[in-house]
Amino acid sequence: MGEYKNPVPTVDIIIKMKTGKDGDGEGIVLISRKNPPYGWALPGGFVDYGESLEEAAVREAREETSLHVVLERQFHTYSDPARDPRQHTITTVFIARAEGVPEGADDAKEARVFTTDNIPKGLVFDHGRIIDDYINKRY
């Protein structure tokens, strides 16, 4: 009899923050990953056993950006088996808001706010697609 394998649940968070001297602009927080795959990404990670998706999103945001976020809504779920080169994951993406200055911690060596016109190229995983869907209001 074959062994059953299931995708691993994860969360990613689009954290909206005010930008500019007067706070009249808006950007999103990205992290520079400490571990492979290296590069810029949305904050996020694996859901712990006994934890809700919402709890995981708040925890991962705090661990990787040092920000206390307020979740606004669930955005979309992405399930392409090839979205994560390490294993098959299914991510539920949340939109959140935060104030303060993001600081990279835990799995993030850096956290920074980017406006939609200066998002780095070549984001890891499928995060470029997720951000493009968010900017273009696909969901």
C-alpha positions as CSV (number, residue, x, y, z in Angstrom):
1,M,0.0,0.0,0.0
2,G,1.4,3.4,-1.0
3,E,2.3,6.1,1.5
4,Y,0.0,9.1,1.5
5,K,1.6,12.5,1.0
6,N,-0.1,15.8,1.5
7,P,0.9,19.4,0.6
8,V,2.2,21.5,3.5
9,P,0.1,24.5,4.5
10,T,1.8,27.9,4.6
11,V,0.8,31.5,4.9
12,D,2.2,34.7,3.2
13,I,1.3,38.2,4.2
14,I,1.0,41.3,2.1
15,I,1.8,44.0,4.8
16,K,0.7,47.5,3.7
17,M,2.5,50.4,5.2
18,K,2.5,54.2,4.7
19,T,5.5,55.6,2.9
20,G,7.0,59.0,2.2
21,K,7.7,62.0,4.5
22,D,4.0,62.8,4.9
23,G,2.8,59.2,4.9
24,D,0.8,59.9,1.8
25,G,2.2,56.9,-0.2
26,E,1.7,53.2,0.4
27,G,4.0,50.3,0.0
28,I,4.3,46.7,1.0
29,V,6.9,44.9,3.1
30,L,9.3,42.4,1.6
31,I,12.0,40.4,3.3
32,S,15.4,39.2,2.1
33,R,15.6,35.5,3.0
34,K,18.5,34.1,5.1
35,N,17.9,30.6,3.9
36,P,17.5,29.0,0.4
37,P,15.9,29.9,-1.8
38,Y,17.6,33.3,-1.4
39,G,16.1,36.5,-2.6
40,W,13.3,38.9,-1.8
41,A,9.9,37.5,-0.7
42,L,6.7,38.2,1.1
43,P,6.9,37.5,4.8
44,G,5.4,34.1,5.6
45,G,6.1,30.5,6.6
46,F,4.8,27.2,7.7
47,V,1.6,26.8,9.8
48,D,2.3,25.1,13.1
49,Y,0.2,22.2,14.3
50,G,-2.7,23.5,16.4
51,E,-2.5,27.0,14.9
52,S,-5.1,28.7,12.7
53,L,-4.0,30.3,9.4
54,E,-4.7,33.7,10.9
55,E,-2.6,33.0,13.9
56,A,0.2,31.8,11.7
57,A,0.1,34.9,9.5
58,V,0.3,37.2,12.6
59,R,3.1,35.2,14.1
60,E,5.2,34.9,10.9
61,A,4.8,38.6,10.2
62,R,6.1,39.4,13.7
63,E,8.9,36.9,13.5
64,E,10.2,38.0,10.2
65,T,9.5,41.8,10.2
66,S,9.3,42.7,13.9
67,L,5.9,44.3,13.1
68,H,2.6,43.7,14.8
69,V,0.1,43.4,12.0
70,V,-3.6,43.7,11.9
71,L,-5.1,41.3,9.3
72,E,-7.6,43.0,7.0
73,R,-8.7,40.0,4.9
74,Q,-7.8,36.8,3.3
75,F,-6.6,37.5,-0.2
76,H,-6.2,34.2,-2.2
77,T,-4.8,30.7,-1.9
78,Y,-2.1,29.5,-4.3
79,S,-1.6,25.8,-4.8
80,D,0.6,25.2,-7.8
81,P,2.7,22.1,-6.9
82,A,5.8,23.9,-8.3
83,R,5.4,27.1,-6.4
84,D,8.0,26.1,-3.8
85,P,11.1,24.3,-5.1
86,R,11.6,22.6,-1.7
87,Q,8.3,20.7,-1.5
88,H,4.6,21.0,-2.5
89,T,3.1,23.8,-0.4
90,I,-0.3,25.5,-0.4
91,T,-0.2,29.1,0.7
92,T,-3.1,31.2,1.9
93,V,-2.2,34.9,1.5
94,F,-3.5,37.6,3.8
95,I,-3.6,41.3,3.5
96,A,-2.5,43.2,6.6
97,R,-1.7,46.7,7.8
98,A,1.1,47.7,10.1
99,E,2.9,50.8,11.4
100,G,6.5,51.3,12.5
101,V,9.8,50.3,10.9
102,P,10.2,46.8,9.7
103,E,13.3,45.0,10.8
104,G,14.5,41.6,9.5
105,A,14.5,38.9,12.1
106,D,14.3,35.1,12.4
107,D,14.4,33.8,8.7
108,A,14.8,37.3,7.3
109,K,18.1,39.1,7.1
110,E,16.4,42.3,6.1
111,A,12.9,43.7,5.9
112,R,12.0,46.8,3.8
113,V,9.0,48.7,2.4
114,F,8.7,48.8,-1.4
115,T,6.3,50.9,-3.4
116,T,4.6,49.2,-6.3
117,D,6.9,50.8,-8.8
118,N,10.1,49.6,-7.1
119,I,9.4,45.9,-6.3
120,P,12.6,43.9,-6.9
121,K,12.7,41.6,-9.9
122,G,13.0,37.9,-9.5
123,L,11.1,37.4,-6.3
124,V,11.4,33.8,-4.9
125,F,8.6,31.2,-5.0
126,D,5.6,32.6,-6.8
127,H,5.6,35.9,-4.9
128,G,6.0,38.0,-8.1
129,R,2.7,36.5,-9.3
130,I,1.0,37.1,-5.9
131,I,2.1,40.7,-5.8
132,D,1.1,41.2,-9.5
133,D,-2.4,39.8,-8.6
134,Y,-2.6,42.1,-5.6
135,I,-1.6,45.2,-7.6
136,N,-3.9,44.4,-10.4
137,K,-6.8,43.6,-8.0
138,R,-7.3,40.1,-9.5
139,Y,-8.9,38.7,-6.3
